[in-house]
Amino acid sequence: TRKQLTEEEVKKNAETYKKQVFKILNPEKTKVVFNSHWLGKLSFSEVLKLCSKYTVARMLERDDFSTRYKEGKPIGIHEFMYPLMQGYDSVAMQADIELGGTDQKFNLLVGRDIQREFNQEPQVIITLPLLEGTDGVEKMSKSLNNYIGINEAPQEMYGKTMSVPDSLMTRYFELVTDVSLDEIDKIKTGLEYNDLHPRNVKKRLAREIVKLYHGQSAAITAEEEFEKVFKNKLYPEEIKELEIKKDVLKDGKRGIVNLVKDSGILGSTGEAIRMVQGRIQA
């Protein structure tokens, strides 16, 4: 169960989400509302009425609830409230369509059921596959440090994309670029028959992603910088300097995992280990 956030933390996080989403959506044509506007006005009797519109049996159909119940692991009543709250959001907004990842399918379907209970036409739901992160194993997540941030600098975005496993290149093309499906099919065929070199395909993928959020010029510059550093072995334009305190050295040495953690780039030793295994060398 996630830690409950304060109102201030929610608003602060919301601002970062808006900065990201407005890289894609037009802010002048987008209205952002907090669901506290309607959830905060519900009386306890109205909350109970909402709860009466769904059953525990239906809640236990959700995979994670079902698994925990079978294993005898605790499930908080408040956890059952989340799908109901999300479902009531659809009622309050009279939603026609709701988007979400495939992991949200249950919650989206609850929204349809709750809308019916309130005599509304049930929304259409559209789910999208979850994208694996740059490690090629876990789903992309900031907490796992296997993500490519929408607001990251072009060079960082390009470099991270180049670390994506070859096996995931076409999946990234499909899910995070504007390249047509016909063109992606040609890329798949070219890779399958060795008509296209994987590195060149990945460079195009990196350009497409950077171009989407920073423009064509930034994509070209990011590629030139990447080639300069990793192909021609030259120094980048900007290099972060890290001062190591003498008292942390052991026999005048410091392990690379600890160095990465010392840099402040990552928050834990586990994240540093994954980063070193993935794309840091010394």
C-alpha angles and dihedrals in degrees: 000000000000123000113264111248127220120241089254092053091049092052092046092051090046091059091055090048091051091052089054099043093047088061083073109021126059106248091208090060097039127084118200118200133175115232088221084079089077105014091054091057096055114112120221090256089053090050090052090049089053091049090052090063093069135045135226088234090059092046090054089059087076108101100233093044091047093049094048092046092052091048092049093243118150121263117193119225088230089063089063088055095064097072089044092051091048089047091051089052087065090051094049093049094037086229120207095186134016125193128205147140120278088257088065096055094107093051092047091052090050086058090057091050093048091049090055089051088056092048094252129136105260115250125248111245125212119192128193128202118258112252120232115233129242090278088065092227115069126045113269108277137159090220090058092045091229096115139110108219120222090219096046122119116270093249092051092046092049094046094049091050090053088058093059112113114259090238091066099047097099091044089055090048089054098045107033109026138067093231110131120252090240090056091046089053089054090051091051091050092046092053093045093054095037092245089126125049111233092226092056091048091051091049089054090048090052091049092049093051095046091045091054093059105023107023136252096288093054090048092055092047091049091052092049090051091048092050090047093055105033104028104031093032093229126144119267121244091251126034123184113228122214124196115209118208114234094230092065093057120100113207087342093303139105125193118243093240090056090045091055090048091046090055091067092231090118132033104219143031090244092057090047091052091052091048093050091048091048109044118336122100134173 
